[in-house]
Amino acid sequence: MSRFLILSASMGEGHDAVARALAARLSGQGHDAVPVDLLRLLPTRAAGAALRGFYKGCIRYAPWVYAGIYAAFFRLGDGPGDGPGGPHERRGPDTTPLAAAVGPRLRALTERLRPDLVVPVFHLAAQVTGLERALGRLKVPTAVLVTDVAVHRQWLHPGNDHYLCLTRDAAHAVHAATGRPARAVGATLADAFLPPRAPARRPDPVLSRVLLSAGAWGAGTHFAETARTVAEAGFAPVVLCGRNERLRHRLRTLPGVTALGWQRDLPSLLAGATALVDNAAGQTALQALALGVPVVGYRPLPGHGRDGVRAMADLGLSRLADTPADLVSALDEARRAPQTAVPARELLFPGTAATVLADLADGRRPADPR
């Protein structure tokens, strides 16, 4: 049995969902997995709340602010010869001061838990572990599980020992930027989205429900306009507003539109959908693909959302709609051919992160991926 320290962050729901799914998979293999919220390792509880609140506020109410931050500190360099989501040039790590602030508490935690491997599933956590390993202060090896389809440079620190990525393109990009071993392991999802526990997909041919995802925080733009476009095209729009009650109350009065809050049984809801309209290329999009639901990228969030949506479309996992007419065309295509293309399953499922991590923790070299 090996022990894993999984470093997540309560920034929305996606990273924590990956941490829980990974912990469950490792526990099912007989290992001990401990997920920890990195924000709780900041010097004060107020610091974590402030960081989360600032990001949430930017995404919901001032996306142009986040777009500027992302362009300055997250986006990779531009140059020739790069594939989807990959860096064009080697760049040194942009270590945030927060990484140094978290370091002492992370070291104390590892001394207490004595893990065999530390697994960051959030980019700030990867910064912390990379810095601590580079300075020789963290004695435990690390393996970063990158949760984004399009890798940004805040994930990249050559101090980390290994990188596990969603796709081969992302793994090649990470290796080129850091020089560290990187491999594709696919998506890490809860068992409820994967066979044999996943519900059978049964989209309603009469109602043709189309889900519009706003993520855990209910973030995005022009949901009312998008819902009207979907409804006027003969579909039944269902907006997943997450925990944004203001958005739900604003949309619930629109004719023909269903606005839902946080959903506990998302697998069943997805399984009954004709398609998912996505703006972030995050966990909801991956969960939809796992269930065979076509994904259409539309009005993406700034920064990593826009890059991720484009990268997912470039890989053939989804369709990108730039205009309302494109959106309607993509939804009509999904209604005619309701199953997603084969590349989604070949590229993303089933995920092998837990198996690879178990090999790394045991000092074994994982088998080369296909």
C-alpha positions in Angstrom: 0.0 0.0 0.0 1.2 3.5 -0.9 0.1 6.8 0.6 -0.8 9.8 -1.7 -1.2 13.4 -0.7 -3.5 15.0 -3.3 -3.3 18.8 -3.4 -6.5 20.4 -4.8 -8.1 23.8 -4.4 -11.7 24.9 -3.7 -11.9 27.2 -6.7 -15.2 26.2 -8.2 -15.8 22.5 -8.2 -13.7 21.0 -11.0 -10.3 20.5 -9.2 -12.0 19.1 -6.1 -14.0 16.7 -8.3 -10.8 15.4 -9.8 -9.2 15.0 -6.4 -12.2 13.0 -5.0 -12.4 10.8 -8.1 -8.7 10.1 -7.9 -8.7 9.4 -4.2 -11.6 7.0 -4.7 -9.8 5.2 -7.5 -6.6 4.9 -5.5 -8.5 3.7 -2.4 -10.2 1.1 -4.5 -6.8 -0.2 -5.4 -5.9 -0.6 -1.7 -3.9 2.6 -1.3 -4.3 5.5 1.2 -5.2 8.8 -0.5 -5.6 12.1 1.3 -7.1 15.1 -0.6 -6.1 18.5 0.9 -7.4 21.9 -0.1 -4.3 24.0 -0.9 -6.1 27.2 0.1 -6.1 25.9 3.7 -2.3 25.8 3.6 -2.1 29.6 3.0 -0.8 31.6 6.0 -4.3 32.6 7.0 -7.8 31.4 6.3 -8.6 34.9 5.1 -6.0 34.6 2.4 -7.6 31.6 0.9 -11.1 33.2 1.0 -9.7 36.4 -0.6 -8.0 34.5 -3.4 -11.2 32.5 -4.1 -13.4 35.5 -3.9 -11.2 37.6 -6.2 -11.2 34.9 -8.9 -14.9 34.2 -8.5 -15.7 37.9 -8.8 -13.5 38.3 -11.9 -15.1 35.3 -13.7 -18.6 36.3 -12.9 -18.6 40.1 -13.1 -15.3 41.3 -14.6 -14.1 38.8 -17.2 -11.9 41.4 -18.9 -9.8 41.6 -15.7 -9.2 37.9 -15.7 -8.5 38.0 -19.4 -5.7 40.5 -18.7 -4.3 38.5 -15.9 -4.3 35.3 -17.9 -2.6 37.0 -20.9 0.1 38.4 -18.7 0.8 35.5 -16.3 -0.8 32.3 -17.7 -0.7 32.2 -21.5 2.3 30.5 -23.1 4.5 32.2 -25.7 3.6 32.5 -29.3 5.7 31.0 -32.0 5.7 28.5 -34.8 5.4 24.7 -34.7 3.0 24.2 -31.8 0.0 21.9 -31.4 -3.2 22.4 -29.5 -2.7 23.8 -26.0 1.1 23.6 -26.2 3.9 26.0 -25.5 5.9 27.5 -28.4 9.1 28.2 -26.5 10.8 27.2 -23.3 10.1 29.6 -20.5 11.3 29.7 -16.9 8.6 29.1 -14.2 6.8 32.2 -13.1 6.7 31.3 -9.4 4.1 33.3 -7.6 4.9 34.6 -4.1 2.0 32.5 -2.8 4.1 29.4 -3.6 6.8 30.4 -1.2 4.2 31.2 1.5 2.6 27.8 1.3 5.9 25.9 1.3 6.5 25.6 5.1 3.0 24.3 5.7 3.3 21.8 2.9 6.5 20.5 4.3 5.0 20.2 7.8 2.1 18.3 6.3 4.3 15.9 4.4 6.3 15.3 7.6 3.1 14.4 9.4 1.4 12.3 6.8 4.6 10.8 5.3 3.2 10.3 1.8 5.0 8.3 -0.9 3.9 10.7 -3.6 2.5 14.3 -3.7 -0.1 14.8 -6.5 -1.0 18.4 -7.3 -4.3 18.7 -9.3 -4.3 22.5 -9.2 -1.8 24.8 -10.9 -0.8 26.8 -7.8 -0.2 23.5 -6.0 2.1 22.5 -8.9 4.0 25.8 -8.4 4.4 25.1 -4.7 5.7 21.5 -5.1 7.9 22.4 -8.0 9.6 25.2 -6.1 10.0 23.1 -3.0 11.5 20.2 -4.9 13.8 22.5 -6.9 15.2 24.0 -3.6 15.6 20.5 -2.1 13.2 21.2 0.7 10.5 18.8 -0.2 11.9 15.2 0.0 8.8 13.5 -1.4 8.6 13.0 -5.2 5.7 14.8 -7.0 3.5 13.9 -10.0 1.3 16.8 -11.3 -2.1 15.8 -12.7 -2.9 18.5 -15.2 -6.7 19.0 -15.4 -6.8 21.4 -18.4 -7.0 20.4 -22.0 -5.0 23.5 -22.9 -2.0 23.7 -20.6 -1.0 27.1 -19.4 2.4 28.0 -18.0 1.3 28.2 -14.3 1.1 24.4 -14.4 4.8 24.2 -15.5 7.6 24.0 -13.1 10.7 21.8 -13.9 11.1 21.1 -10.2 8.3 18.6 -10.3 9.2 15.0 -11.0 6.4 13.9 -13.3 3.5 15.2 -15.2 0.2 13.4 -16.1 -1.9 15.0 -18.8 -5.3 14.6 -20.5 -3.9 14.1 -24.0 -0.7 13.3 -25.8 -0.6 16.8 -27.3 -0.7 18.2 -23.8 2.0 15.8 -22.6 4.3 16.6 -25.4 3.8 20.3 -24.7 4.6 19.9 -21.0 7.7 17.9 -21.7 8.9 20.4 -24.2 8.5 23.2 -21.7 9.8 21.6 -18.5 12.1 18.8 -19.7 10.3 16.5 -17.2 8.7 13.1 -18.0 5.1 13.6 -19.1 2.4 11.2 -20.3 -1.2 11.1 -21.3 -3.5 9.4 -18.9 -6.9 10.6 -20.0 -9.6 12.1 -17.8 -10.1 11.2 -14.1 -13.8 11.1 -13.5 -16.1 9.8 -10.8 -17.4 6.2 -11.3 -20.9 7.6 -11.8 -19.9 8.9 -15.3 -18.1 5.7 -16.4 -19.3 2.1 -17.1 -20.7 0.1 -15.5 -22.2 2.7 -13.1 -22.9 5.3 -15.7 -26.6 5.6 -16.7 -27.7 4.5 -20.1 -27.9 7.5 -22.4 -31.6 8.2 -23.4 -32.0 11.6 -25.0 -35.7 12.6 -25.4 -36.4 12.8 -29.2 -39.4 15.0 -28.6 -38.2 17.5 -26.1 -34.5 17.5 -27.4 -33.2 19.0 -24.2 -30.0 21.0 -24.6 -28.0 21.7 -21.4 -26.2 25.1 -21.1 -23.4 24.8 -18.6 -22.4 27.7 -16.4 -20.1 25.7 -14.1 -20.2 25.6 -10.3 -20.1 29.4 -10.0 -22.7 30.1 -12.7 -20.2 32.1 -14.8 -20.5 33.1 -18.4 -22.1 35.7 -20.7 -25.4 36.1 -22.5 -27.1 33.0 -21.2 -30.5 34.5 -21.9 -29.6 35.2 -25.6 -28.2 31.7 -26.0 -31.2 30.1 -24.4 -33.5 32.0 -26.7 -31.5 30.9 -29.7 -31.7 27.3 -28.6 -35.5 27.5 -27.9 -36.3 29.2 -31.2 -34.4 26.4 -33.0 -36.9 23.9 -31.6 -34.8 22.6 -28.6 -35.6 22.8 -24.9 -32.8 24.8 -23.2 -31.9 23.8 -19.6 -29.4 26.2 -18.0 -27.2 24.7 -15.3 -26.7 27.7 -13.1 -24.5 26.1 -10.5 -24.6 28.0 -7.2 -25.5 31.3 -8.9 -29.0 31.9 -7.6 -29.1 35.3 -9.1 -28.6 33.8 -12.6 -31.2 31.1 -11.9 -33.8 33.6 -10.8 -33.1 35.8 -13.8 -33.5 33.0 -16.3 -36.4 31.0 -14.9 -38.9 33.6 -16.1 -37.9 33.2 -19.8 -40.5 31.3 -21.9 -39.4 27.8 -22.7 -36.3 27.9 -20.5 -35.6 25.7 -17.5 -33.0 27.2 -15.1 -31.6 24.7 -12.5 -29.4 25.2 -9.5 -26.7 22.9 -8.2 -27.4 19.3 -9.4 -26.6 16.2 -7.3 -27.4 13.7 -10.1 -25.7 15.3 -13.0 -25.0 11.9 -14.8 -28.7 11.2 -15.2 -29.4 14.8 -16.4 -26.6 14.6 -18.9 -27.6 11.2 -20.1 -31.0 12.6 -21.1 -29.6 15.5 -23.1 -29.3 15.9 -26.8 -26.1 18.0 -26.4 -24.2 20.2 -23.9 -23.3 23.8 -24.7 -20.1 24.4 -22.9 -18.0 27.5 -22.2 -15.0 26.2 -20.2 -13.8 22.8 -21.5 -13.8 21.7 -17.8 -15.1 18.8 -15.9 -18.7 19.1 -17.1 -17.6 18.8 -20.7 -15.4 15.8 -20.0 -18.3 14.2 -18.0 -20.6 14.7 -21.0 -18.1 13.1 -23.4 -17.8 10.1 -21.1 -21.6 9.6 -21.3 -21.5 10.0 -25.1 -23.2 13.4 -25.1 -22.0 15.8 -27.9 -20.4 19.0 -26.7 -20.6 22.3 -28.5 -18.2 25.1 -27.4 -19.9 28.5 -27.4 -19.2 31.9 -25.8 -16.2 30.6 -23.9 -15.0 32.1 -20.7 -11.9 34.3 -21.1 -8.4 32.9 -20.5 -8.2 29.2 -19.9 -11.8 28.7 -20.9 -11.3 30.1 -24.4 -8.0 28.2 -24.9 -9.5 25.0 -23.6 -12.7 25.2 -25.7 -10.6 25.8 -28.8 -8.1 23.0 -27.9 -11.0 20.5 -27.4 -12.4 21.4 -30.8 -9.0 21.1 -32.5 -8.7 17.6 -31.0 -12.1 16.6 -32.5 -13.7 16.1 -29.1 -16.3 18.9 -29.6 -17.6 21.4 -32.1 -16.8 25.1 -31.8 -19.6 27.5 -32.6 -18.7 31.1 -33.3 -22.1 32.5 -34.1 -25.8 31.7 -33.2 -26.2 30.1 -36.7 -23.2 27.9 -36.0 -24.7 26.9 -32.7 -28.0 25.9 -34.2 -26.2 23.9 -36.9 -24.1 22.1 -34.4 -27.2 21.2 -32.3 -29.1 20.0 -35.4 -26.1 17.8 -36.2 -26.1 16.4 -32.6 -29.8 15.6 -32.9 -29.3 13.7 -36.1 -26.2 11.9 -34.9 -26.5 11.8 -31.1 -23.4 9.9 -30.3 -20.1 11.7 -29.9 -17.2 10.8 -32.2 -14.9 7.9 -31.4 -11.9 10.2 -30.7 -13.4 11.2 -27.4 -13.2 7.7 -26.0 -9.9 6.9 -27.6 -8.3 10.1 -26.2 -9.9 10.4 -22.8 -11.4 7.1 -21.5 -10.8 5.1 -19.5 -8.4 7.2 -17.5 -5.2 5.6 -16.2 -4.0 8.2 -13.7 -4.4 6.1 -10.6 -2.6 3.1 -12.1 0.3 5.3 -13.3 0.5 7.1 -9.9 0.6 3.7 -8.1 3.5 2.6 -10.2 5.4 5.9 -9.6 4.8 5.7 -5.8 6.1 2.2 -5.8 9.2 3.2 -7.7 8.2 1.4 -10.8 8.4 2.9 -14.3 4.9 2.9 -15.7 4.4 1.1 -19.0 4.6 3.3 -22.0 1.2 4.5 -23.1 -0.2 3.4 -26.5 
